[in-house]
Amino acid sequence: MSRPLSRRNVIGHTAVLAGGGVFASLGLGPAVAQGAKVAPNIAQYQPTPRGKAACAGCVSFVAPAACKMVSGAISPSGWCILFAAKS
């Protein structure tokens, strides 16, 4: 069964492909897919927020100071290139 082509489906698939492109361009695809964490320097982690984007608002942040994708201690007010806002 195929789904009808809707704007929501196109936007959703585009977002998934763009995210996969970020992982692939950084060489993170296989590592992140298998649940391995990347080093903070690879994710360009910084302990300060980038504008309003901060680790505490990311889907991968694990309170009080961890991340599902980046290894080591993570500040809730930090930021990295893998940031994905909670909806």
The 8 nearest C-alpha neighbors of each residue, nearest first, counted from 0:
[[1, 2, 3, 4, 8, 5, 9, 12],
 [2, 0, 3, 4, 8, 5, 9, 12],
 [3, 1, 4, 0, 5, 8, 9, 7],
 [2, 4, 5, 1, 8, 0, 6, 9],
 [5, 3, 2, 8, 6, 9, 7, 1],
 [6, 4, 8, 7, 3, 9, 2, 10],
 [5, 7, 9, 8, 10, 4, 11, 3],
 [6, 8, 10, 5, 9, 11, 4, 12],
 [9, 7, 11, 5, 6, 10, 12, 4],
 [8, 10, 6, 12, 11, 7, 13, 5],
 [11, 9, 13, 7, 8, 12, 6, 14],
 [12, 10, 8, 14, 13, 9, 7, 15],
 [11, 13, 15, 9, 14, 10, 8, 16],
 [12, 14, 10, 16, 11, 15, 9, 17],
 [15, 13, 17, 11, 12, 16, 18, 10],
 [16, 14, 12, 18, 13, 17, 19, 11],
 [15, 17, 19, 13, 18, 14, 20, 12],
 [18, 16, 20, 14, 19, 15, 13, 21],
 [19, 17, 15, 21, 20, 16, 14, 22],
 [18, 20, 16, 22, 17, 21, 23, 15],
 [19, 21, 17, 23, 18, 22, 24, 16],
 [22, 20, 18, 24, 19, 23, 25, 17],
 [23, 21, 27, 28, 19, 25, 20, 24],
 [22, 24, 26, 20, 28, 25, 21, 27],
 [25, 23, 21, 26, 22, 20, 27, 28],
 [26, 24, 22, 27, 23, 21, 28, 41],
 [25, 27, 23, 24, 28, 22, 29, 30],
 [28, 26, 22, 25, 30, 23, 31, 29],
 [27, 29, 22, 23, 31, 30, 26, 32],
 [30, 28, 32, 31, 27, 33, 26, 23],
 [31, 29, 35, 33, 27, 32, 28, 34],
 [30, 32, 34, 35, 33, 28, 29, 27],
 [31, 33, 29, 30, 34, 28, 35, 27],
 [34, 32, 30, 31, 35, 29, 28, 36],
 [33, 35, 31, 32, 36, 30, 68, 67],
 [36, 34, 30, 31, 33, 37, 68, 32],
 [35, 37, 68, 69, 70, 34, 31, 38],
 [36, 38, 69, 70, 68, 39, 41, 35],
 [37, 39, 41, 40, 70, 69, 42, 36],
 [38, 40, 44, 42, 41, 69, 43, 70],
 [39, 41, 43, 42, 38, 44, 37, 45],
 [42, 40, 43, 38, 39, 37, 44, 25],
 [43, 41, 39, 44, 40, 79, 80, 81],
 [44, 42, 40, 79, 41, 39, 80, 45],
 [45, 43, 79, 39, 42, 78, 40, 46],
 [44, 46, 78, 47, 77, 79, 43, 48],
 [47, 45, 77, 74, 78, 76, 44, 48],
 [46, 48, 77, 45, 76, 78, 49, 53],
 [49, 47, 53, 77, 78, 76, 52, 50],
 [50, 48, 52, 51, 78, 53, 47, 77],
 [49, 51, 52, 48, 53, 47, 78, 76],
 [50, 52, 49, 53, 48, 56, 76, 78],
 [53, 51, 49, 50, 48, 78, 56, 54],
 [54, 52, 48, 76, 78, 77, 55, 56],
 [53, 55, 75, 57, 77, 56, 78, 76],
 [54, 56, 75, 53, 57, 60, 76, 62],
 [57, 55, 54, 53, 84, 85, 58, 52],
 [58, 56, 84, 54, 83, 85, 59, 60],
 [57, 59, 85, 60, 83, 84, 56, 82],
 [58, 60, 67, 57, 66, 61, 68, 83],
 [61, 59, 66, 57, 58, 54, 55, 65],
 [62, 60, 65, 66, 63, 64, 59, 67],
 [63, 61, 64, 65, 60, 75, 55, 66],
 [62, 64, 61, 65, 75, 74, 73, 60],
 [65, 63, 73, 62, 72, 74, 61, 75],
 [66, 64, 61, 73, 72, 60, 62, 63],
 [67, 65, 60, 61, 69, 68, 59, 73],
 [66, 68, 59, 69, 60, 61, 65, 36],
 [67, 69, 36, 66, 37, 59, 31, 70],
 [70, 68, 37, 36, 66, 39, 38, 67],
 [71, 69, 36, 38, 37, 39, 68, 66],
 [72, 70, 73, 69, 65, 39, 38, 66],
 [71, 73, 64, 65, 74, 70, 66, 69],
 [72, 74, 64, 65, 71, 75, 66, 77],
 [73, 75, 77, 76, 64, 46, 72, 54],
 [76, 74, 55, 54, 77, 64, 73, 53],
 [75, 77, 53, 74, 48, 47, 54, 55],
 [78, 76, 46, 47, 48, 74, 54, 53],
 [77, 79, 53, 48, 54, 45, 44, 49],
 [80, 78, 44, 43, 81, 82, 42, 45],
 [79, 81, 82, 42, 43, 78, 44, 83],
 [80, 82, 79, 83, 42, 68, 21, 78],
 [83, 81, 80, 79, 57, 84, 78, 54],
 [84, 82, 57, 58, 81, 85, 59, 56],
 [85, 83, 57, 56, 58, 86, 82, 52],
 [86, 84, 58, 57, 56, 83, 59, 55],
 [85, 84, 58, 83, 56, 57, 59, 82]]
